[in-house]
Amino acid sequence: MPVTQTELEINTMNQLYAKDFIETDEGLIFAVVQNGTEQGKALCFLRYVYQDHQWQKVDTAQANQLLKNCYPNYLHYSKILNASLHAVKLEHIIRHHQPKQRLRELLQLSDLKKLEGFDTVTLDLIALCQLFQQTGVDLTQFGVTGSLLIGTQKNSSDIDLVIYNRDTFQQARLATESLIKANKLASLTETDWQEAFARRDCELDFADYVWHEQRKFNKGMINQRKFDLSLLEESPEDSEPYSKLGAITLTVQVSDDRYSFDYPARFLLAHPEIKTILCFTATYNGQAQSGEWVEVAGQLEVSASGDKRIIVGSSREARGEYIKVLAP
């Protein structure tokens, strides 16, 4: 049942996070892409449409075309993200789907042994969480998003876990690595990497893409099903505005990678003028580690006080923009 307006105001105004889903009375479900709101709206992107008595997933082109033709009020240009996307006024939301709450409900049913009729995707999710719990990872900081969040999963669905605490996320990565080494989880297959590479459509070649990804340990397989770990803790915000200077390609050393899996990902640099790489595309999250030299291509920006940074992912497609670790 839809939440009441009072409950909705509490959820959306104080706890609206990226990877949440929001539902409108037109039969549309949007994935939230930015914590909080902009101009009283949730920044998001249409992902599901209720048709023929079921939720059907739509791709980017289908989503944009449907909104253009039928719901232009949900089209939006974000000054925060400097991008065209979708946005929903809070009063138009009839249900707020929250990853933490959804996972808690499923784990409670598991604890009560009420698993009758559960599909294989849900059972694999519960088994994965139990493995993490056995290694000492705090599941209270976890949530589940994607199709499992709204109950539209199919047998072929992946598991998308979100983690709301940086330390817990790092512990989950270490647990994934150890569980793979213990053969309790598995690495992605060649086919899985090919599919991931095709979806990302990034500027690296396949070999470079896989080399970078394999050492992140934010992906794995359980019972031949892929899972992903995403961190939703945000790195510190810049307190002053920046202006664009143009495209740049630079070889530079990373001095600090502590925020490299945040959104946006932030890499601190050992450079006399350029202090930071700020990355808005998940392809390059966790791409480089402290002490490593990278080649970075992106957009150079400067603040009013003269601090410079490089933006990677300045557009949704991020054409010509990348972070690549150089051989020592």
TORTI-56626 format. One record per residue (C-alpha): residue number from 1; x, y, z; residue in three letters. Coordinates in Angstrom, 3 decimals. Layout:
N
 resi        u        v        w resn
  NUM        X        Y        Z  ALA
...
//
This chain:
328
 resi        u        v        w resn
    1    0.000    0.000    0.000  MET
    2    1.220    3.575   -0.637  PRO
    3    2.653    5.331    2.401  VAL
    4    0.695    8.208    3.902  THR
    5    1.639   11.763    3.019  GLN
    6    3.041   12.351    6.520  THR
    7    5.247    9.257    6.258  GLU
    8    6.234   10.239    2.739  LEU
    9    7.365   13.699    3.817  GLU
   10    9.548   12.176    6.541  ILE
   11   11.083    9.653    4.157  ASN
   12   11.699   11.899    1.169  THR
   13   12.674   15.156    2.829  MET
   14   15.095   13.652    5.337  ASN
   15   16.148   10.327    3.845  GLN
   16   16.084   10.548    0.053  LEU
   17   19.182    8.731   -1.176  TYR
   18   20.663    7.711   -4.497  ALA
   19   19.557    4.169   -5.440  LYS
   20   16.151    4.621   -3.733  ASP
   21   13.138    4.139   -6.012  PHE
   22   10.157    6.491   -6.074  ILE
   23    6.749    5.695   -7.530  GLU
   24    4.108    8.013   -8.998  THR
   25    0.387    7.491   -9.492  ASP
   26    0.840    7.317  -13.288  GLU
   27    2.475    3.906  -12.852  GLY
   28    6.074    5.082  -13.123  LEU
   29    9.033    4.094  -10.961  ILE
   30   12.156    6.267  -10.991  PHE
   31   15.608    5.462   -9.601  ALA
   32   16.937    8.334   -7.488  VAL
   33   20.379    9.491   -8.674  VAL
   34   21.263   12.180   -6.105  GLN
   35   20.815   12.466   -2.356  ASN
   36   18.328   15.123   -1.265  GLY
   37   16.378   17.359   -3.619  THR
   38   16.837   20.169   -6.106  GLU
   39   14.135   22.858   -6.290  GLN
   40   11.779   20.622   -4.311  GLY
   41   12.264   17.713   -6.700  LYS
   42   13.906   14.311   -6.461  ALA
   43   16.594   13.971   -9.140  LEU
   44   16.077   10.589  -10.750  CYS
   45   15.707    8.541  -13.923  PHE
   46   12.703    6.529  -15.107  LEU
   47   13.350    2.781  -14.876  ARG
   48    9.974    0.963  -14.723  TYR
   49    6.524    1.470  -16.239  VAL
   50    3.372   -0.366  -15.148  TYR
   51    1.915   -1.957  -18.292  GLN
   52   -0.255   -5.033  -18.877  ASP
   53   -0.667   -5.547  -15.125  HIS
   54    3.077   -5.734  -14.424  GLN
   55    6.171   -3.573  -14.021  TRP
   56    8.265   -3.460  -17.174  GLN
   57   11.815   -2.132  -17.257  LYS
   58   12.625    0.579  -19.815  VAL
   59   15.992    1.624  -21.173  ASP
   60   17.273    5.191  -21.363  THR
   61   15.929    5.909  -24.852  ALA
   62   12.492    4.461  -24.055  GLN
   63   12.325    6.418  -20.796  ALA
   64   13.185    9.733  -22.426  ASN
   65   10.748    9.193  -25.273  GLN
   66    7.871    8.215  -22.974  LEU
   67    8.347   11.265  -20.771  LEU
   68    8.710   13.558  -23.784  LYS
   69    5.476   12.244  -25.300  ASN
   70    3.335   11.750  -22.186  CYS
   71    4.900   13.242  -19.040  TYR
   72    7.116   16.205  -20.008  PRO
   73    6.738   17.627  -16.473  ASN
   74    9.229   14.964  -15.312  TYR
   75   11.963   16.097  -17.709  LEU
   76   14.535   18.268  -15.964  HIS
   77   17.879   19.993  -16.375  TYR
   78   19.892   19.765  -13.162  SER
   79   22.143   22.658  -12.271  LYS
   80   23.667   20.508   -9.516  ILE
   81   24.706   17.723  -11.883  LEU
   82   24.927   19.898  -15.015  ASN
   83   22.926   17.263  -16.873  ALA
   84   19.537   16.557  -18.403  SER
   85   17.703   13.853  -16.475  LEU
   86   14.356   13.339  -14.756  HIS
   87   12.907   14.865  -11.606  ALA
   88    9.743   14.340   -9.553  VAL
   89    8.162   16.831   -7.170  LYS
   90    7.784   15.368   -3.701  LEU
   91    3.996   15.788   -3.762  GLU
   92    3.803   13.535   -6.844  HIS
   93    5.453   10.582   -5.072  ILE
   94    2.981    7.987   -3.803  ILE
   95    5.550    5.442   -2.605  ARG
   96    9.166    5.607   -1.515  HIS
   97   11.006    2.294   -1.966  HIS
   98   13.974    2.213    0.434  GLN
   99   16.815   -0.326    0.017  PRO
  100   17.628   -0.597    3.734  LYS
  101   14.014   -1.242    4.678  GLN
  102   13.528   -3.800    1.892  ARG
  103   16.620   -5.790    2.861  LEU
  104   15.676   -5.704    6.535  ARG
  105   12.234   -7.130    5.699  GLU
  106   13.727   -9.983    3.662  LEU
  107   16.326  -10.845    6.314  LEU
  108   13.668  -10.827    9.033  GLN
  109   11.632  -13.335    7.031  LEU
  110   14.788  -15.413    6.677  SER
  111   15.411  -15.302   10.439  ASP
  112   11.837  -16.506   10.993  LEU
  113   12.392  -19.323    8.455  LYS
  114    9.581  -17.942    6.321  LYS
  115   11.224  -18.678    2.970  LEU
  116    8.458  -20.751    1.395  GLU
  117    7.867  -19.631   -2.163  GLY
  118   10.934  -17.385   -2.287  PHE
  119   12.524  -17.226   -5.734  ASP
  120   16.154  -18.194   -6.343  THR
  121   17.300  -14.562   -6.622  VAL
  122   15.999  -13.743   -3.139  THR
  123   17.482  -16.940   -1.720  LEU
  124   20.868  -16.061   -3.234  ASP
  125   20.614  -12.548   -1.761  LEU
  126   19.965  -13.984    1.703  ILE
  127   22.814  -16.491    1.334  ALA
  128   25.192  -13.690    0.289  LEU
  129   24.215  -11.549    3.264  CYS
  130   24.727  -14.502    5.595  GLN
  131   28.250  -14.968    4.223  LEU
  132   29.041  -11.314    4.836  PHE
  133   27.588  -11.542    8.326  GLN
  134   29.768  -14.555    9.104  GLN
  135   32.870  -12.454    8.311  THR
  136   31.743   -9.755   10.763  GLY
  137   30.370   -7.217    8.262  VAL
  138   27.596   -4.998    9.677  ASP
  139   24.455   -5.741    7.649  LEU
  140   22.564   -2.826    9.238  THR
  141   24.496   -0.573    6.834  GLN
  142   23.327   -2.581    3.780  PHE
  143   20.368   -2.196    1.453  GLY
  144   19.205   -3.889   -1.741  VAL
  145   18.225   -1.954   -4.853  THR
  146   17.405   -2.812   -8.464  GLY
  147   14.676   -5.297   -9.302  SER
  148   14.784   -6.885   -5.825  LEU
  149   13.793   -3.559   -4.285  LEU
  150   10.371   -3.651   -5.957  ILE
  151    9.955   -7.402   -6.374  GLY
  152   10.333   -7.545  -10.164  THR
  153   13.378   -9.848  -10.206  GLN
  154   13.664  -12.664  -12.723  LYS
  155   15.778  -15.804  -12.536  ASN
  156   18.479  -14.013  -14.555  SER
  157   18.555  -10.914  -12.318  SER
  158   21.702   -9.665  -10.616  ASP
  159   21.934   -8.639   -6.950  ILE
  160   22.623   -4.931   -6.333  ASP
  161   23.697   -4.211   -2.762  LEU
  162   24.200   -0.669   -1.493  VAL
  163   26.236    0.233    1.605  ILE
  164   25.792    3.495    3.484  TYR
  165   29.034    3.582    5.484  ASN
  166   32.558    3.874    4.051  ARG
  167   34.234    1.612    6.639  ASP
  168   31.559   -1.057    6.219  THR
  169   31.975   -0.887    2.440  PHE
  170   35.725   -1.458    2.724  GLN
  171   35.097   -4.386    5.069  GLN
  172   32.661   -5.857    2.529  ALA
  173   35.284   -5.559   -0.221  ARG
  174   37.848   -7.369    1.940  LEU
  175   35.239  -10.004    2.791  ALA
  176   34.469  -10.497   -0.909  THR
  177   38.161  -11.028   -1.635  GLU
  178   38.572  -13.551    1.198  SER
  179   35.348  -15.401    0.333  LEU
  180   36.459  -15.733   -3.300  ILE
  181   39.819  -17.118   -2.174  LYS
  182   37.965  -19.572    0.080  ALA
  183   35.763  -20.655   -2.883  ASN
  184   32.601  -19.567   -1.069  LYS
  185   32.079  -16.903   -3.738  LEU
  186   33.432  -16.776   -7.287  ALA
  187   34.953  -14.196   -9.600  SER
  188   33.093  -13.066  -12.691  LEU
  189   33.457  -15.248  -15.761  THR
  190   34.858  -14.036  -19.076  GLU
  191   31.294  -13.751  -20.400  THR
  192   30.239  -11.689  -17.381  ASP
  193   33.166   -9.307  -17.883  TRP
  194   32.323   -8.963  -21.576  GLN
  195   28.722   -8.079  -20.717  GLU
  196   29.813   -5.556  -18.070  ALA
  197   32.297   -4.003  -20.484  PHE
  198   29.634   -3.673  -23.182  ALA
  199   27.238   -1.942  -20.751  ARG
  200   29.878    0.508  -19.558  ARG
  201   30.959    1.485  -23.098  ASP
  202   34.029    3.137  -21.565  CYS
  203   37.176    4.589  -23.113  GLU
  204   39.457    1.743  -21.975  LEU
  205   40.062   -1.399  -23.999  ASP
  206   38.706   -4.676  -22.647  PHE
  207   41.985   -5.901  -21.122  ALA
  208   42.547   -2.631  -19.253  ASP
  209   38.944   -2.526  -18.088  TYR
  210   39.097   -6.036  -16.613  VAL
  211   42.514   -5.468  -14.984  TRP
  212   41.194   -2.442  -13.115  HIS
  213   37.912   -4.114  -12.170  GLU
  214   39.334   -7.389  -10.892  GLN
  215   41.270   -5.724   -8.100  ARG
  216   38.334   -3.682   -6.771  LYS
  217   36.453   -6.663   -5.253  PHE
  218   33.130   -4.834   -5.451  ASN
  219   31.697   -7.531   -7.741  LYS
  220   31.443  -11.281   -7.504  GLY
  221   29.316  -14.349   -8.138  MET
  222   27.150  -16.431   -5.817  ILE
  223   25.557  -19.571   -7.264  ASN
  224   26.480  -18.274  -10.751  GLN
  225   24.637  -14.999  -10.066  ARG
  226   26.472  -11.678  -10.239  LYS
  227   26.353   -9.207   -7.377  PHE
  228   27.592   -5.638   -7.054  ASP
  229   28.530   -3.549   -4.023  LEU
  230   28.028    0.227   -4.182  SER
  231   29.019    2.824   -1.584  LEU
  232   26.499    5.609   -1.008  LEU
  233   28.456    7.748    1.437  GLU
  234   29.282   11.073   -0.185  GLU
  235   32.768   12.586   -0.172  SER
  236   33.225   16.110    1.280  PRO
  237   31.648   18.820   -0.853  GLU
  238   33.588   21.729   -2.297  ASP
  239   32.534   24.931   -0.602  SER
  240   33.078   27.283   -3.542  GLU
  241   31.993   27.332   -7.204  PRO
  242   34.242   26.228  -10.039  TYR
  243   34.447   27.418  -13.628  SER
  244   35.460   25.350  -16.654  LYS
  245   38.855   25.740  -18.339  LEU
  246   38.574   23.014  -20.993  GLY
  247   39.698   19.470  -21.732  ALA
  248   42.927   18.101  -20.259  ILE
  249   44.959   14.887  -20.308  THR
  250   47.473   14.549  -17.480  LEU
  251   49.884   12.037  -15.977  THR
  252   49.774   12.437  -12.206  VAL
  253   50.275   10.536   -8.939  GLN
  254   47.354    9.725   -6.621  VAL
  255   48.222   10.727   -3.052  SER
  256   45.049    9.591   -1.268  ASP
  257   42.356    7.138   -2.381  ASP
  258   40.156    7.115    0.737  ARG
  259   37.201    8.664   -1.147  TYR
  260   37.698    6.706   -4.369  SER
  261   34.476    4.675   -4.075  PHE
  262   32.297    7.605   -2.944  ASP
  263   29.772    9.403   -5.117  TYR
  264   31.239   11.343   -6.685  PRO
  265   34.530    9.449   -6.443  ALA
  266   37.387   11.695   -5.340  ARG
  267   41.101   11.072   -5.845  PHE
  268   43.522   13.479   -4.131  LEU
  269   46.612   14.254   -6.211  LEU
  270   50.309   14.918   -5.605  ALA
  271   50.419   17.887   -8.010  HIS
  272   51.450   21.493   -7.410  PRO
  273   48.289   23.004   -8.950  GLU
  274   45.661   20.337   -9.571  ILE
  275   44.452   18.961   -6.250  LYS
  276   41.699   16.503   -7.148  THR
  277   40.095   14.213   -9.680  ILE
  278   36.319   14.241   -9.202  LEU
  279   34.594   11.347  -10.968  CYS
  280   30.849   11.168  -11.653  PHE
  281   30.818    7.858  -13.524  THR
  282   30.842    4.540  -11.628  ALA
  283   33.124    3.013  -14.270  THR
  284   36.134    4.628  -12.620  TYR
  285   35.148    4.295   -8.953  ASN
  286   38.078    2.805   -7.034  GLY
  287   40.149    2.938  -10.210  GLN
  288   43.473    3.940   -8.617  ALA
  289   45.153    3.424   -5.271  GLN
  290   47.323    5.739   -3.183  SER
  291   50.828    6.069   -4.615  GLY
  292   49.897    4.968   -8.141  GLU
  293   50.465    7.049  -11.261  TRP
  294   47.516    7.493  -13.575  VAL
  295   46.679    8.997  -16.907  GLU
  296   43.499   11.008  -16.524  VAL
  297   41.463   12.690  -19.242  ALA
  298   38.627   15.020  -18.346  GLY
  299   37.543   18.617  -17.952  GLN
  300   39.785   21.022  -16.010  LEU
  301   38.024   23.424  -13.632  GLU
  302   39.267   26.187  -11.341  VAL
  303   37.758   27.683   -8.194  SER
  304   37.562   31.363   -7.272  ALA
  305   40.541   30.843   -4.948  SER
  306   42.611   29.174   -7.674  GLY
  307   42.240   25.472   -6.748  ASP
  308   42.069   23.256   -9.805  LYS
  309   40.415   19.895  -10.306  ARG
  310   39.721   17.477  -13.160  ILE
  311   36.166   16.256  -13.747  ILE
  312   35.729   12.771  -15.210  VAL
  313   32.148   12.040  -16.236  GLY
  314   31.238   15.608  -17.147  SER
  315   28.479   14.158  -19.345  SER
  316   26.427   10.961  -19.066  ARG
  317   28.441    9.364  -21.877  GLU
  318   31.847   10.645  -20.602  ALA
  319   33.285   10.466  -24.115  ARG
  320   37.047   10.882  -24.158  GLY
  321   37.215   10.910  -20.335  GLU
  322   38.890    8.182  -18.287  TYR
  323   41.270    7.217  -15.465  ILE
  324   43.931    4.616  -16.245  LYS
  325   46.650    3.321  -13.927  VAL
  326   50.094    3.357  -15.545  LEU
  327   52.545    0.468  -15.219  ALA
  328   55.162    1.072  -12.483  PRO
//
